[in-house]
Amino acid sequence: MNFVLGFIGVVLSLIMMRKREMIGDMIGDADWMHKVGGNYMIVIYAAIFIFFYSMVLMTGMTSSVWEPILRLLMPWTVDKNAMPF
């Protein structure tokens, strides 16, 4: 099931890259979008994130990818008795 969802995410990200102008026009233009490259770049950033997350989901590496990030963001959730990796 994860492989199928990951494949759908990869296809969705490729469609987002291909149709970024139409999607960017649909979401509109906000002031904060100009600081990060405009509304078309927001669509590209979202497509890149969806692509990489889909690849991680397809390979089954979600826990090993998110665990270090969560340890950095929320260090109080770390089990003190666990072995460091």
Secondary structure as UniProt FT lines:
FT   HELIX           2..18
FT   HELIX           20..27
FT   HELIX           31..35
FT   TURN            36..37
FT   HELIX           39..59
FT   HELIX           62..73
FT   HELIX           75..77
FT   TURN            80..81
//
